[in-house]
Amino acid sequence: MKDIPKVVSAYFDANQANDVDALNQIFSDSAIVEDENSLYRGIVEIRTWWLAMKEKYQYFLELIEVFNADHISTVLTQVSGNFPNSPVKLKFQFTLENGKVVKLRIY
């Protein structure tokens, strides 16, 4: 997808490949993920969250559009999976610093 930052593209590539180890290169050590009204802090919690979501929802992400402003990249996606009202559109908002994700908000 055009104009998507490299680290954001790496997140979606890791998601598609089910590569949890790639998260170590994508997120900073103190990164935060906000998803489903919960916060996950640090790479250990983020890895645990990511694996749990993959298992629970068995989802697939389709990237629709990317919006970049300063150090924030927001990706509009269509998410299909094992959950009510599938598929749904969700935004993944990445805050970037020094080539890594320091915050990911999914809404």
RODO-2510 file (C-alpha; in nm, 4 decimals, decimal comma):
residues 107
     n   res          X          Y          Z
     1     m     0,0000     0,0000     0,0000
     2     k     0,1300     0,3436    -0,0949
     3     d     0,2535     0,5818     0,1767
     4     i     0,2466     0,3275     0,4579
     5     p     0,5449     0,3629     0,6940
     6     k     0,7804     0,0650     0,6914
     7     v     0,7197    -0,0313     1,0555
     8     v     0,3407    -0,0132     1,0080
     9     s     0,3658    -0,2346     0,7009
    10     a     0,5798    -0,4742     0,9071
    11     y     0,2998    -0,4968     1,1669
    12     f     0,0440    -0,6030     0,9063
    13     d     0,2949    -0,8420     0,7445
    14     a     0,3581    -1,0034     1,0853
    15     n    -0,0160    -1,0282     1,1401
    16     q    -0,0687    -1,2044     0,8077
    17     a     0,2250    -1,4416     0,8697
    18     n     0,1273    -1,5075     1,2347
    19     d     0,4822    -1,4012     1,3273
    20     v     0,4672    -1,3028     1,6943
    21     d     0,8476    -1,2744     1,7119
    22     a     0,8401    -0,9878     1,4606
    23     l     0,6616    -0,7773     1,7233
    24     n     0,9957    -0,7385     1,9049
    25     q     1,1266    -0,5394     1,6078
    26     i     0,8056    -0,3415     1,5563
    27     f     0,7205    -0,2176     1,9070
    28     s     0,9423    -0,0232     2,1459
    29     d     1,0124    -0,1915     2,4809
    30     s     0,7714     0,0454     2,6582
    31     a     0,5012     0,0506     2,3889
    32     i     0,1311     0,0594     2,4734
    33     v    -0,1578    -0,1061     2,2897
    34     e    -0,5149     0,0125     2,3494
    35     d    -0,7764    -0,2355     2,2283
    36     e    -1,1262    -0,3315     2,3448
    37     n    -1,1126    -0,0817     2,6349
    38     s    -0,7944    -0,2384     2,7743
    39     l    -0,4310    -0,1275     2,7841
    40     y    -0,1339    -0,3553     2,7269
    41     r     0,2048    -0,2196     2,8325
    42     g     0,5436    -0,3452     2,7191
    43     i     0,6393    -0,6102     2,4701
    44     v     0,5522    -0,9070     2,6951
    45     e     0,1916    -0,7893     2,7463
    46     i     0,1634    -0,6919     2,3794
    47     r     0,2767    -1,0369     2,2637
    48     t     0,0286    -1,2028     2,5030
    49     w    -0,2554    -0,9755     2,3817
    50     w    -0,1690    -1,0366     2,0156
    51     l    -0,1626    -1,4155     2,0504
    52     a    -0,4905    -1,4154     2,2473
    53     m    -0,6685    -1,2022     1,9843
    54     k    -0,5382    -1,4206     1,6999
    55     e    -0,6657    -1,7351     1,8740
    56     k    -0,9979    -1,5908     1,9943
    57     y    -1,1109    -1,4153     1,6763
    58     q    -0,9175    -1,5939     1,3983
    59     y    -0,9297    -1,2680     1,2060
    60     f    -0,8076    -1,1425     0,8712
    61     l    -0,7221    -0,7767     0,8049
    62     e    -0,7731    -0,6006     0,4734
    63     l    -0,6052    -0,2603     0,4486
    64     i    -0,8289     0,0028     0,2918
    65     e    -0,6611     0,3404     0,3377
    66     v    -0,3682     0,5055     0,5167
    67     f    -0,3601     0,8537     0,6699
    68     n    -0,0259     0,9983     0,7855
    69     a     0,0221     1,3109     0,9960
    70     d     0,3521     1,3908     1,1664
    71     h     0,4444     1,0829     1,3722
    72     i     0,0977     0,9212     1,3578
    73     s    -0,0160     0,6761     1,0926
    74     t    -0,3806     0,5663     1,0888
    75     v    -0,4824     0,2664     0,8812
    76     l    -0,8466     0,1990     0,7999
    77     t    -0,9057    -0,1758     0,7769
    78     q    -1,1823    -0,4225     0,7189
    79     v    -1,1596    -0,7033     0,9727
    80     s    -1,3224    -1,0410     0,9125
    81     g    -1,3200    -1,3184     1,1668
    82     n    -1,4924    -1,5226     1,4321
    83     f    -1,6898    -1,2440     1,6034
    84     p    -2,0401    -1,0889     1,5837
    85     n    -2,1142    -0,8507     1,2943
    86     s    -1,8075    -0,9629     1,0985
    87     p    -1,6751    -0,7995     0,8894
    88     v    -1,6262    -0,4616     1,0572
    89     k    -1,4184    -0,1559     0,9761
    90     l    -1,1570    -0,0657     1,2366
    91     k    -0,8855     0,1971     1,2520
    92     f    -0,5359     0,1097     1,3661
    93     q    -0,3653     0,4282     1,4863
    94     f     0,0115     0,3918     1,5217
    95     t     0,2230     0,6482     1,7058
    96     l     0,5803     0,6177     1,5791
    97     e     0,9115     0,7170     1,7329
    98     n     1,2637     0,6294     1,6166
    99     g     1,1342     0,3758     1,3653
   100     k     0,9239     0,1822     1,6167
   101     v     0,5635     0,1796     1,7332
   102     v     0,5292     0,3415     2,0766
   103     k     0,1497     0,3259     2,0829
   104     l    -0,1169     0,1376     1,8904
   105     r    -0,4814     0,2279     1,9367
   106     i    -0,7461     0,0117     1,7700
   107     y    -1,0950     0,1592     1,7420
***
